Amino acid sequence: MAASQASAEQVARWLMTAATSGDPVRSRRMALIAAGVGSVPAVTAKVQLSRALKEQLADALSELFAGPTPESRGEWMNPAFALLAPEQVERAMLPLLHPEAAGTDRDRAVALLLGLKNDQVFRQLLERWPVLPAASRQRLLAEAQNNRPQLAAVLDHATADESFRAQLNPTLINAARQHQDATLRSRALALFGEAADATLAQRELAFAEALTLPGNAASGRVIYQNRCASCHRAHDEGFALGPDLLTVAGAGRAALLSHIIDPNREVAPRFEAWTVRREDGEEVSGILLRQDDNGVVVRAASDVETAVPADQVAAAASTGRSLMPPGLDDGLSAAEMADLLRFIESLAGR
């Protein structure tokens, strides 16, 4: 409340006073002040802090972010990062991405770093892939789908690291194979090959055995995390872009299998994919969140939102198809499909 009525000079004084107090809870006081100010964009835009004060704030936030108590790591802190320069957010957050850190802390750090929209930071996150939790990995790949330099970085990493390449989800691979940039498209085809060209009838026949095999829910959960979590929630995992899997868990294996191998068979209007073409020729895709005089906002996998201002929109239209691409079953055996189906069934306690 105070920040909304404060001048930029007052804010700087508040933070300087907290930084020089010598108080044992100095870091927390700085974070609280910065979070209050950061939640008021009109004030944040005017605040001019010295580099030294920003560095002190970055140190305070880094200390608290991975602090020993859950209370000190609450999301209340996130707006405080708005007062830092991108390189200071990077310096404060990247060291927290280590195996000993809590998975939720690593997820929050990745979300903040991706919010910088910085391609160099994105490449540094790719280098830390082995220590990233599953949700952060899916968010990283989802960001790359509508960003040409970041998709190029993923392809670079996949070319150099075979184990990384094996962990890429079909959604990212298909997006790269069909990319409007001919260079990226040809690189993806060279890396991953052409998409499987089996007919729907052939796919149904190939997975028929999955309807009778018992399946293993634990193994199916791993498949879900790699192929489905970026768009579907399953209890406390994943992102709610498409239907929550709990709502379809009781549909029966035949129906579940049908939707997996043919996602366009039945698409509710609210789950239709939209394509927005910018004036510069770039395209973004996702579920339509808003279209008005201000522009168009779409949401893609891993809750990645893209806003295109009205003066940059060349065209925007529904594709009439599911955002879930065909081919998510590519590379799965009938036994692995049975595992995935069993995992989805287990969500309903079956």
C-alpha positions in Angstrom: 0.0 0.0 0.0 2.8 2.4 0.8 4.6 1.5 -2.4 1.6 2.5 -4.5 1.8 6.0 -3.1 5.6 6.3 -2.8 8.1 8.2 -5.0 11.0 6.4 -6.6 13.3 8.3 -4.2 11.4 7.1 -1.1 11.7 3.5 -2.3 15.5 3.8 -2.8 15.7 5.2 0.8 13.7 2.4 2.2 16.0 -0.2 0.6 19.2 1.6 1.6 18.0 1.9 5.2 17.2 -1.9 5.3 20.5 -2.7 3.6 22.7 -0.8 6.0 20.7 -1.7 9.2 23.0 -4.5 10.3 19.9 -6.3 11.5 20.1 -10.1 11.5 16.8 -10.2 9.4 18.2 -7.6 7.0 17.8 -9.8 4.0 14.1 -10.5 4.8 13.4 -6.8 5.3 15.0 -6.0 1.9 13.0 -8.7 0.2 9.7 -7.6 1.8 10.2 -4.0 0.7 11.3 -5.0 -2.8 8.3 -7.4 -3.1 5.9 -4.7 -2.1 7.4 -2.3 -4.6 7.7 -4.9 -7.3 4.0 -5.6 -7.2 3.3 -2.1 -8.3 4.6 -1.8 -11.9 4.0 1.9 -12.2 6.4 2.5 -9.3 8.9 -0.2 -10.3 9.4 1.4 -13.7 10.6 4.6 -12.1 12.8 3.2 -9.3 16.5 3.9 -9.9 18.8 1.9 -7.6 22.5 2.0 -7.5 24.3 -1.1 -8.9 25.7 -1.8 -5.4 22.2 -1.7 -3.9 20.9 -4.0 -6.6 23.7 -6.4 -5.9 22.8 -6.4 -2.2 19.2 -7.1 -3.0 20.2 -9.9 -5.3 22.3 -11.5 -2.5 19.4 -11.1 -0.1 16.9 -12.7 -2.5 19.2 -15.6 -3.3 19.8 -16.2 0.4 16.1 -16.3 1.2 15.0 -18.1 -1.9 16.7 -21.3 -0.8 16.4 -20.6 2.9 15.8 -23.3 5.5 12.2 -22.6 6.2 9.3 -23.0 3.8 7.8 -19.7 5.0 10.9 -17.8 3.7 10.5 -19.4 0.3 7.0 -18.3 -0.4 5.9 -16.9 -3.8 5.5 -13.5 -2.1 9.1 -12.9 -3.0 8.8 -13.2 -6.8 7.8 -9.5 -7.5 11.0 -8.4 -5.8 13.0 -9.6 -8.7 11.4 -6.9 -10.9 13.8 -4.4 -9.3 16.9 -6.3 -10.5 18.6 -6.2 -13.9 18.3 -9.5 -15.9 22.0 -10.3 -15.3 21.5 -9.9 -11.6 18.5 -12.3 -11.6 20.6 -14.7 -13.5 23.5 -14.4 -11.0 21.1 -14.9 -8.0 19.2 -17.8 -9.4 21.6 -20.0 -11.5 23.7 -21.1 -8.5 20.5 -22.5 -6.9 20.1 -25.1 -9.7 22.0 -28.0 -8.0 20.8 -31.5 -7.1 20.7 -30.8 -3.4 18.2 -28.0 -3.8 14.5 -28.8 -3.3 12.7 -29.6 -6.6 10.1 -26.9 -5.9 13.0 -24.3 -5.4 14.6 -25.4 -8.7 11.2 -25.1 -10.5 10.7 -21.6 -9.2 14.2 -20.6 -10.1 13.7 -21.8 -13.7 10.4 -20.0 -14.0 12.0 -16.7 -12.9 14.9 -17.2 -15.3 12.7 -18.0 -18.2 10.7 -14.9 -17.5 13.8 -12.9 -18.5 13.2 -14.0 -22.1 16.9 -14.1 -22.6 18.4 -16.5 -25.1 21.8 -16.8 -23.4 20.1 -17.6 -20.1 18.0 -20.2 -21.9 21.3 -21.9 -23.2 22.7 -21.9 -19.6 19.5 -23.6 -18.4 20.0 -26.3 -21.1 23.5 -26.9 -19.8 21.9 -27.6 -16.4 19.3 -30.1 -17.8 20.4 -33.1 -15.7 19.5 -31.3 -12.4 16.2 -29.8 -13.6 13.0 -31.3 -12.3 10.5 -32.8 -14.8 8.2 -29.8 -14.7 11.1 -27.4 -15.5 12.3 -29.6 -18.3 8.8 -29.5 -19.9 8.6 -25.7 -19.4 12.0 -25.2 -21.1 11.0 -27.2 -24.1 7.6 -25.5 -24.3 9.3 -22.1 -24.4 11.5 -23.2 -27.3 8.6 -24.2 -29.5 7.6 -20.6 -30.2 11.1 -19.1 -30.1 13.4 -19.6 -33.1 16.8 -18.9 -31.3 15.8 -21.1 -28.4 14.7 -24.0 -30.6 18.0 -23.7 -32.4 19.7 -24.0 -29.0 17.7 -27.2 -28.3 18.8 -28.6 -31.6 22.4 -27.7 -30.9 22.2 -29.4 -27.6 20.5 -32.5 -29.1 23.2 -32.8 -31.7 25.9 -32.7 -29.2 24.3 -34.9 -26.5 22.6 -38.1 -27.5 21.1 -38.7 -24.0 19.5 -35.3 -24.1 18.1 -36.0 -27.5 16.5 -39.2 -26.3 14.6 -37.2 -23.6 12.9 -34.7 -25.9 9.2 -35.0 -26.1 7.3 -35.7 -29.3 5.5 -32.3 -29.1 8.9 -30.5 -29.4 10.2 -32.8 -32.1 7.0 -32.5 -34.2 7.1 -28.7 -33.8 10.7 -28.7 -35.0 9.9 -31.0 -38.0 7.1 -28.6 -39.1 8.8 -25.3 -38.3 8.3 -22.5 -40.8 12.1 -21.8 -40.8 13.5 -24.1 -43.5 16.9 -24.4 -41.8 15.5 -25.5 -38.5 13.1 -27.8 -40.2 15.9 -29.5 -42.2 18.0 -29.8 -39.0 15.2 -31.4 -37.1 14.5 -33.9 -39.9 18.2 -34.8 -40.0 18.3 -35.3 -36.3 15.0 -37.1 -35.7 14.0 -38.4 -39.1 10.6 -38.1 -40.7 7.5 -38.6 -38.6 6.1 -42.1 -38.6 3.6 -42.3 -41.5 1.4 -45.1 -40.2 -2.3 -44.8 -40.9 -4.7 -44.6 -38.0 -5.8 -48.1 -38.7 -2.2 -49.3 -38.5 -1.7 -47.5 -35.2 -4.9 -49.0 -33.7 -3.7 -52.4 -34.8 -0.2 -51.9 -33.4 -1.6 -50.9 -29.9 -4.5 -53.4 -29.8 -2.5 -55.5 -27.3 -2.3 -52.5 -24.9 -6.0 -52.9 -24.2 -5.5 -56.4 -22.6 -2.0 -56.1 -21.0 -2.1 -55.2 -17.3 0.3 -52.4 -17.4 2.5 -50.8 -14.7 1.3 -47.5 -13.3 4.7 -46.5 -12.0 6.3 -47.0 -15.4 3.3 -45.2 -17.0 3.9 -42.2 -14.8 7.4 -41.8 -16.3 5.9 -41.9 -19.8 3.3 -39.3 -18.7 6.0 -37.0 -17.3 7.9 -37.1 -20.6 5.0 -37.0 -23.1 1.9 -35.6 -21.4 2.7 -33.5 -18.4 3.3 -30.3 -20.4 -0.4 -30.1 -21.2 -2.3 -32.4 -18.8 -2.6 -32.4 -15.0 -2.5 -35.6 -13.1 -3.2 -34.9 -9.4 -0.4 -32.5 -8.4 1.8 -32.9 -11.5 1.7 -31.3 -14.9 0.0 -28.3 -16.5 -3.7 -27.8 -17.1 -3.7 -26.8 -20.8 -5.8 -29.8 -21.9 -8.3 -31.8 -19.9 -7.2 -32.9 -16.4 -6.5 -36.7 -16.8 -8.5 -37.4 -13.7 -11.6 -36.3 -15.6 -11.0 -38.9 -18.3 -9.5 -41.7 -16.1 -12.8 -43.6 -16.0 -13.5 -43.4 -19.8 -12.2 -46.9 -20.4 -9.0 -48.0 -22.1 -10.4 -48.1 -25.6 -11.5 -44.5 -25.4 -8.3 -43.3 -23.8 -6.2 -45.1 -26.5 -8.4 -43.6 -29.3 -7.8 -40.0 -28.0 -4.0 -40.6 -27.6 -3.5 -41.9 -31.2 -6.1 -39.6 -32.8 -6.2 -36.4 -30.8 -8.3 -34.7 -33.5 -11.1 -37.2 -33.4 -13.1 -35.1 -31.0 -12.0 -31.6 -29.9 -13.9 -29.3 -27.6 -13.9 -25.7 -28.9 -12.0 -24.5 -25.8 -9.2 -26.9 -26.5 -8.8 -26.0 -30.2 -5.4 -24.7 -31.3 -5.1 -21.2 -32.6 -2.3 -19.9 -34.8 -1.3 -16.2 -34.6 0.9 -14.8 -37.4 2.9 -11.7 -36.5 3.6 -8.9 -39.0 7.2 -10.0 -39.1 6.1 -13.5 -40.3 6.7 -15.3 -37.0 4.0 -17.6 -35.9 2.9 -18.7 -32.4 0.4 -21.3 -31.5 -1.7 -22.2 -28.4 -5.1 -22.2 -26.8 -6.8 -18.9 -27.2 -7.0 -17.0 -23.9 -8.1 -13.6 -25.1 -8.7 -11.7 -28.4 -9.7 -8.0 -28.1 -8.6 -4.5 -29.2 -5.3 -5.0 -27.3 -4.3 -8.0 -29.3 -4.3 -11.8 -28.9 -3.0 -13.9 -26.0 -2.5 -17.7 -26.4 -1.3 -20.3 -24.0 0.9 -23.2 -25.1 2.4 -26.3 -23.3 3.7 -25.8 -19.8 1.5 -22.7 -19.3 3.7 -20.6 -21.6 1.7 -17.5 -22.5 2.4 -15.3 -25.5 0.8 -11.9 -26.0 0.8 -10.4 -29.4 -0.2 -6.7 -29.5 -2.9 -5.7 -31.9 -0.6 -3.7 -34.1 1.7 -6.8 -34.6 -1.1 -9.3 -35.4 -1.2 -10.1 -39.2 -3.7 -12.9 -38.7 -5.2 -15.1 -36.0 -7.5 -18.0 -36.4 -8.5 -21.4 -35.0 -7.1 -24.4 -36.7 -10.1 -26.5 -35.7 -7.6 -29.1 -34.5 -6.3 -30.1 -31.1 -3.1 -28.5 -29.8 -2.1 -32.1 -28.9 -0.2 -33.2 -32.1 -0.6 -36.6 -33.7 2.4 -38.9 -33.1 2.7 -38.7 -29.3 2.6 -42.5 -29.4 5.6 -42.6 -31.7 8.3 -44.9 -30.4 6.1 -46.6 -27.7 5.6 -50.3 -27.6 2.2 -51.9 -26.9 3.5 -52.7 -23.4 4.5 -49.1 -22.8 1.2 -47.9 -24.0 -0.5 -50.3 -21.5 1.7 -48.8 -18.8 0.5 -45.3 -19.7 -3.1 -46.4 -19.8 -2.8 -48.1 -16.4 -1.3 -44.9 -14.9 -4.3 -42.8 -16.2 -6.7 -45.4 -14.8 -5.0 -45.4 -11.4 -5.8 -41.6 -11.0 -9.4 -42.6 -10.4 -8.3 -45.2 -7.8 -9.1 -48.0 -10.2 
